Amino acid sequence: MKILLDTHVFLWWLSSSDQLAVQAVEAIGDPTNQVYVSVITL
């Protein structure tokens, strides 16, 4: 699956925030998924 993270999700994921659902953390961490971050975020 391809996943595009927006700025908030990317920052929450980096900080291990409780704002993200367990399913989202698992999907982002799944090595079979391709995770992308928008260049605007950077």
mmCIF file of the N, C-alpha and C atoms, coordinates in Angstrom:
data_MODEL
# 
_entry.id   MODEL 
# 
loop_
_atom_site.group_PDB 
_atom_site.id 
_atom_site.type_symbol 
_atom_site.label_atom_id 
_atom_site.label_alt_id 
_atom_site.label_comp_id 
_atom_site.label_asym_id 
_atom_site.label_entity_id 
_atom_site.label_seq_id 
_atom_site.pdbx_PDB_ins_code 
_atom_site.Cartn_x 
_atom_site.Cartn_y 
_atom_site.Cartn_z 
_atom_site.occupancy 
_atom_site.B_iso_or_equiv 
_atom_site.pdbx_formal_charge 
_atom_site.auth_seq_id 
_atom_site.auth_comp_id 
_atom_site.auth_asym_id 
_atom_site.auth_atom_id 
_atom_site.pdbx_PDB_model_num 
ATOM 1   N N  . MET A 1 1  ? 0.853  -1.166 0.000  1.00 0.00 ? 1  MET A N  1 
ATOM 2   C CA . MET A 1 1  ? 0.000  0.000  0.000  1.00 0.00 ? 1  MET A CA 1 
ATOM 3   C C  . MET A 1 1  ? 0.905  1.236  0.000  1.00 0.00 ? 1  MET A C  1 
ATOM 4   N N  . LYS A 1 2  ? 0.500  2.268  -0.699 1.00 0.00 ? 2  LYS A N  1 
ATOM 5   C CA . LYS A 1 2  ? 1.211  3.544  -0.700 1.00 0.00 ? 2  LYS A CA 1 
ATOM 6   C C  . LYS A 1 2  ? 0.525  4.473  0.286  1.00 0.00 ? 2  LYS A C  1 
ATOM 7   N N  . ILE A 1 3  ? 1.322  5.107  1.137  1.00 0.00 ? 3  ILE A N  1 
ATOM 8   C CA . ILE A 1 3  ? 0.786  6.003  2.170  1.00 0.00 ? 3  ILE A CA 1 
ATOM 9   C C  . ILE A 1 3  ? 1.486  7.348  2.042  1.00 0.00 ? 3  ILE A C  1 
ATOM 10  N N  . LEU A 1 4  ? 0.706  8.421  1.928  1.00 0.00 ? 4  LEU A N  1 
ATOM 11  C CA . LEU A 1 4  ? 1.250  9.780  1.882  1.00 0.00 ? 4  LEU A CA 1 
ATOM 12  C C  . LEU A 1 4  ? 0.904  10.461 3.202  1.00 0.00 ? 4  LEU A C  1 
ATOM 13  N N  . LEU A 1 5  ? 1.935  10.856 3.936  1.00 0.00 ? 5  LEU A N  1 
ATOM 14  C CA . LEU A 1 5  ? 1.727  11.501 5.233  1.00 0.00 ? 5  LEU A CA 1 
ATOM 15  C C  . LEU A 1 5  ? 1.679  13.012 5.063  1.00 0.00 ? 5  LEU A C  1 
ATOM 16  N N  . ASP A 1 6  ? 0.712  13.630 5.726  1.00 0.00 ? 6  ASP A N  1 
ATOM 17  C CA . ASP A 1 6  ? 0.705  15.090 5.747  1.00 0.00 ? 6  ASP A CA 1 
ATOM 18  C C  . ASP A 1 6  ? 1.601  15.546 6.906  1.00 0.00 ? 6  ASP A C  1 
ATOM 19  N N  . THR A 1 7  ? 1.760  16.843 7.054  1.00 0.00 ? 7  THR A N  1 
ATOM 20  C CA . THR A 1 7  ? 2.685  17.386 8.047  1.00 0.00 ? 7  THR A CA 1 
ATOM 21  C C  . THR A 1 7  ? 2.353  16.930 9.457  1.00 0.00 ? 7  THR A C  1 
ATOM 22  N N  . HIS A 1 8  ? 1.092  17.024 9.855  1.00 0.00 ? 8  HIS A N  1 
ATOM 23  C CA . HIS A 1 8  ? 0.704  16.656 11.220 1.00 0.00 ? 8  HIS A CA 1 
ATOM 24  C C  . HIS A 1 8  ? 0.980  15.183 11.502 1.00 0.00 ? 8  HIS A C  1 
ATOM 25  N N  . VAL A 1 9  ? 0.574  14.323 10.604 1.00 0.00 ? 9  VAL A N  1 
ATOM 26  C CA . VAL A 1 9  ? 0.768  12.886 10.815 1.00 0.00 ? 9  VAL A CA 1 
ATOM 27  C C  . VAL A 1 9  ? 2.260  12.571 10.876 1.00 0.00 ? 9  VAL A C  1 
ATOM 28  N N  . PHE A 1 10 ? 3.046  13.171 10.001 1.00 0.00 ? 10 PHE A N  1 
ATOM 29  C CA . PHE A 1 10 ? 4.483  12.933 10.008 1.00 0.00 ? 10 PHE A CA 1 
ATOM 30  C C  . PHE A 1 10 ? 5.097  13.341 11.346 1.00 0.00 ? 10 PHE A C  1 
ATOM 31  N N  . LEU A 1 11 ? 4.761  14.528 11.835 1.00 0.00 ? 11 LEU A N  1 
ATOM 32  C CA . LEU A 1 11 ? 5.308  14.993 13.115 1.00 0.00 ? 11 LEU A CA 1 
ATOM 33  C C  . LEU A 1 11 ? 4.812  14.149 14.286 1.00 0.00 ? 11 LEU A C  1 
ATOM 34  N N  . TRP A 1 12 ? 3.539  13.776 14.257 1.00 0.00 ? 12 TRP A N  1 
ATOM 35  C CA . TRP A 1 12 ? 3.008  12.924 15.326 1.00 0.00 ? 12 TRP A CA 1 
ATOM 36  C C  . TRP A 1 12 ? 3.703  11.565 15.320 1.00 0.00 ? 12 TRP A C  1 
ATOM 37  N N  . TRP A 1 13 ? 3.959  11.028 14.133 1.00 0.00 ? 13 TRP A N  1 
ATOM 38  C CA . TRP A 1 13 ? 4.620  9.729  14.032 1.00 0.00 ? 13 TRP A CA 1 
ATOM 39  C C  . TRP A 1 13 ? 6.051  9.830  14.549 1.00 0.00 ? 13 TRP A C  1 
ATOM 40  N N  . LEU A 1 14 ? 6.761  10.909 14.183 1.00 0.00 ? 14 LEU A N  1 
ATOM 41  C CA . LEU A 1 14 ? 8.137  11.093 14.647 1.00 0.00 ? 14 LEU A CA 1 
ATOM 42  C C  . LEU A 1 14 ? 8.210  11.204 16.170 1.00 0.00 ? 14 LEU A C  1 
ATOM 43  N N  . SER A 1 15 ? 7.225  11.842 16.765 1.00 0.00 ? 15 SER A N  1 
ATOM 44  C CA . SER A 1 15 ? 7.239  12.063 18.213 1.00 0.00 ? 15 SER A CA 1 
ATOM 45  C C  . SER A 1 15 ? 6.496  10.984 18.986 1.00 0.00 ? 15 SER A C  1 
ATOM 46  N N  . SER A 1 16 ? 6.038  9.951  18.301 1.00 0.00 ? 16 SER A N  1 
ATOM 47  C CA . SER A 1 16 ? 5.272  8.858  18.943 1.00 0.00 ? 16 SER A CA 1 
ATOM 48  C C  . SER A 1 16 ? 4.070  9.398  19.715 1.00 0.00 ? 16 SER A C  1 
ATOM 49  N N  . SER A 1 17 ? 3.383  10.336 19.107 1.00 0.00 ? 17 SER A N  1 
ATOM 50  C CA . SER A 1 17 ? 2.240  10.999 19.737 1.00 0.00 ? 17 SER A CA 1 
ATOM 51  C C  . SER A 1 17 ? 1.035  10.071 19.872 1.00 0.00 ? 17 SER A C  1 
ATOM 52  N N  . ASP A 1 18 ? 0.255  10.330 20.908 1.00 0.00 ? 18 ASP A N  1 
ATOM 53  C CA . ASP A 1 18 ? -0.993 9.602  21.114 1.00 0.00 ? 18 ASP A CA 1 
ATOM 54  C C  . ASP A 1 18 ? -2.085 10.053 20.138 1.00 0.00 ? 18 ASP A C  1 
ATOM 55  N N  . GLN A 1 19 ? -1.802 11.081 19.339 1.00 0.00 ? 19 GLN A N  1 
ATOM 56  C CA . GLN A 1 19 ? -2.776 11.591 18.372 1.00 0.00 ? 19 GLN A CA 1 
ATOM 57  C C  . GLN A 1 19 ? -3.057 10.590 17.249 1.00 0.00 ? 19 GLN A C  1 
ATOM 58  N N  . LEU A 1 20 ? -2.095 9.689  17.004 1.00 0.00 ? 20 LEU A N  1 
ATOM 59  C CA . LEU A 1 20 ? -2.258 8.711  15.926 1.00 0.00 ? 20 LEU A CA 1 
ATOM 60  C C  . LEU A 1 20 ? -2.917 7.442  16.431 1.00 0.00 ? 20 LEU A C  1 
ATOM 61  N N  . ALA A 1 21 ? -3.840 6.927  15.648 1.00 0.00 ? 21 ALA A N  1 
ATOM 62  C CA . ALA A 1 21 ? -4.479 5.653  15.979 1.00 0.00 ? 21 ALA A CA 1 
ATOM 63  C C  . ALA A 1 21 ? -3.464 4.528  15.839 1.00 0.00 ? 21 ALA A C  1 
ATOM 64  N N  . VAL A 1 22 ? -3.665 3.479  16.596 1.00 0.00 ? 22 VAL A N  1 
ATOM 65  C CA . VAL A 1 22 ? -2.780 2.312  16.549 1.00 0.00 ? 22 VAL A CA 1 
ATOM 66  C C  . VAL A 1 22 ? -2.687 1.770  15.125 1.00 0.00 ? 22 VAL A C  1 
ATOM 67  N N  . GLN A 1 23 ? -3.800 1.760  14.412 1.00 0.00 ? 23 GLN A N  1 
ATOM 68  C CA . GLN A 1 23 ? -3.806 1.256  13.042 1.00 0.00 ? 23 GLN A CA 1 
ATOM 69  C C  . GLN A 1 23 ? -2.899 2.096  12.139 1.00 0.00 ? 23 GLN A C  1 
ATOM 70  N N  . ALA A 1 24 ? -2.875 3.395  12.354 1.00 0.00 ? 24 ALA A N  1 
ATOM 71  C CA . ALA A 1 24 ? -2.025 4.276  11.544 1.00 0.00 ? 24 ALA A CA 1 
ATOM 72  C C  . ALA A 1 24 ? -0.548 4.009  11.831 1.00 0.00 ? 24 ALA A C  1 
ATOM 73  N N  . VAL A 1 25 ? -0.206 3.873  13.096 1.00 0.00 ? 25 VAL A N  1 
ATOM 74  C CA . VAL A 1 25 ? 1.182  3.592  13.472 1.00 0.00 ? 25 VAL A CA 1 
ATOM 75  C C  . VAL A 1 25 ? 1.633  2.267  12.871 1.00 0.00 ? 25 VAL A C  1 
ATOM 76  N N  . GLU A 1 26 ? 0.763  1.278  12.921 1.00 0.00 ? 26 GLU A N  1 
ATOM 77  C CA . GLU A 1 26 ? 1.095  -0.032 12.344 1.00 0.00 ? 26 GLU A CA 1 
ATOM 78  C C  . GLU A 1 26 ? 1.268  0.050  10.831 1.00 0.00 ? 26 GLU A C  1 
ATOM 79  N N  . ALA A 1 27 ? 0.398  0.796  10.167 1.00 0.00 ? 27 ALA A N  1 
ATOM 80  C CA . ALA A 1 27 ? 0.478  0.927  8.708  1.00 0.00 ? 27 ALA A CA 1 
ATOM 81  C C  . ALA A 1 27 ? 1.758  1.654  8.300  1.00 0.00 ? 27 ALA A C  1 
ATOM 82  N N  . ILE A 1 28 ? 2.117  2.700  9.020  1.00 0.00 ? 28 ILE A N  1 
ATOM 83  C CA . ILE A 1 28 ? 3.330  3.456  8.706  1.00 0.00 ? 28 ILE A CA 1 
ATOM 84  C C  . ILE A 1 28 ? 4.564  2.597  8.967  1.00 0.00 ? 28 ILE A C  1 
ATOM 85  N N  . GLY A 1 29 ? 4.539  1.809  10.014 1.00 0.00 ? 29 GLY A N  1 
ATOM 86  C CA . GLY A 1 29 ? 5.675  0.978  10.371 1.00 0.00 ? 29 GLY A CA 1 
ATOM 87  C C  . GLY A 1 29 ? 5.786  -0.325 9.610  1.00 0.00 ? 29 GLY A C  1 
ATOM 88  N N  . ASP A 1 30 ? 4.774  -0.666 8.845  1.00 0.00 ? 30 ASP A N  1 
ATOM 89  C CA . ASP A 1 30 ? 4.776  -1.925 8.095  1.00 0.00 ? 30 ASP A CA 1 
ATOM 90  C C  . ASP A 1 30 ? 5.772  -1.828 6.930  1.00 0.00 ? 30 ASP A C  1 
ATOM 91  N N  . PRO A 1 31 ? 6.810  -2.674 6.927  1.00 0.00 ? 31 PRO A N  1 
ATOM 92  C CA . PRO A 1 31 ? 7.824  -2.576 5.877  1.00 0.00 ? 31 PRO A CA 1 
ATOM 93  C C  . PRO A 1 31 ? 7.315  -2.931 4.474  1.00 0.00 ? 31 PRO A C  1 
ATOM 94  N N  . THR A 1 32 ? 6.146  -3.516 4.372  1.00 0.00 ? 32 THR A N  1 
ATOM 95  C CA . THR A 1 32 ? 5.594  -3.826 3.053  1.00 0.00 ? 32 THR A CA 1 
ATOM 96  C C  . THR A 1 32 ? 4.886  -2.623 2.428  1.00 0.00 ? 32 THR A C  1 
ATOM 97  N N  . ASN A 1 33 ? 4.652  -1.575 3.224  1.00 0.00 ? 33 ASN A N  1 
ATOM 98  C CA . ASN A 1 33 ? 4.015  -0.357 2.719  1.00 0.00 ? 33 ASN A CA 1 
ATOM 99  C C  . ASN A 1 33 ? 5.077  0.636  2.267  1.00 0.00 ? 33 ASN A C  1 
ATOM 100 N N  . GLN A 1 34 ? 4.725  1.423  1.263  1.00 0.00 ? 34 GLN A N  1 
ATOM 101 C CA . GLN A 1 34 ? 5.589  2.511  0.803  1.00 0.00 ? 34 GLN A CA 1 
ATOM 102 C C  . GLN A 1 34 ? 5.067  3.804  1.426  1.00 0.00 ? 34 GLN A C  1 
ATOM 103 N N  . VAL A 1 35 ? 5.885  4.428  2.269  1.00 0.00 ? 35 VAL A N  1 
ATOM 104 C CA . VAL A 1 35 ? 5.462  5.634  2.980  1.00 0.00 ? 35 VAL A CA 1 
ATOM 105 C C  . VAL A 1 35 ? 6.163  6.850  2.366  1.00 0.00 ? 35 VAL A C  1 
ATOM 106 N N  . TYR A 1 36 ? 5.371  7.847  2.028  1.00 0.00 ? 36 TYR A N  1 
ATOM 107 C CA . TYR A 1 36 ? 5.872  9.064  1.426  1.00 0.00 ? 36 TYR A CA 1 
ATOM 108 C C  . TYR A 1 36 ? 5.504  10.253 2.306  1.00 0.00 ? 36 TYR A C  1 
ATOM 109 N N  . VAL A 1 37 ? 6.370  11.267 2.239  1.00 0.00 ? 37 VAL A N  1 
ATOM 110 C CA . VAL A 1 37 ? 6.114  12.539 2.929  1.00 0.00 ? 37 VAL A CA 1 
ATOM 111 C C  . VAL A 1 37 ? 6.174  13.616 1.869  1.00 0.00 ? 37 VAL A C  1 
ATOM 112 N N  . SER A 1 38 ? 5.197  14.483 1.867  1.00 0.00 ? 38 SER A N  1 
ATOM 113 C CA . SER A 1 38 ? 5.158  15.562 0.873  1.00 0.00 ? 38 SER A CA 1 
ATOM 114 C C  . SER A 1 38 ? 6.385  16.456 1.018  1.00 0.00 ? 38 SER A C  1 
ATOM 115 N N  . VAL A 1 39 ? 6.909  16.901 -0.093 1.00 0.00 ? 39 VAL A N  1 
ATOM 116 C CA . VAL A 1 39 ? 8.068  17.793 -0.077 1.00 0.00 ? 39 VAL A CA 1 
ATOM 117 C C  . VAL A 1 39 ? 7.723  19.123 0.612  1.00 0.00 ? 39 VAL A C  1 
ATOM 118 N N  . ILE A 1 40 ? 6.484  19.504 0.599  1.00 0.00 ? 40 ILE A N  1 
ATOM 119 C CA . ILE A 1 40 ? 6.033  20.722 1.282  1.00 0.00 ? 40 ILE A CA 1 
ATOM 120 C C  . ILE A 1 40 ? 6.296  20.616 2.783  1.00 0.00 ? 40 ILE A C  1 
ATOM 121 N N  . THR A 1 41 ? 6.159  19.398 3.329  1.00 0.00 ? 41 THR A N  1 
ATOM 122 C CA . THR A 1 41 ? 6.382  19.166 4.753  1.00 0.00 ? 41 THR A CA 1 
ATOM 123 C C  . THR A 1 41 ? 7.819  19.497 5.135  1.00 0.00 ? 41 THR A C  1 
ATOM 124 N N  . LEU A 1 42 ? 8.737  19.162 4.269  1.00 0.00 ? 42 LEU A N  1 
ATOM 125 C CA . LEU A 1 42 ? 10.143 19.378 4.569  1.00 0.00 ? 42 LEU A CA 1 
ATOM 126 C C  . LEU A 1 42 ? 10.503 20.829 4.489  1.00 0.00 ? 42 LEU A C  1 
# 
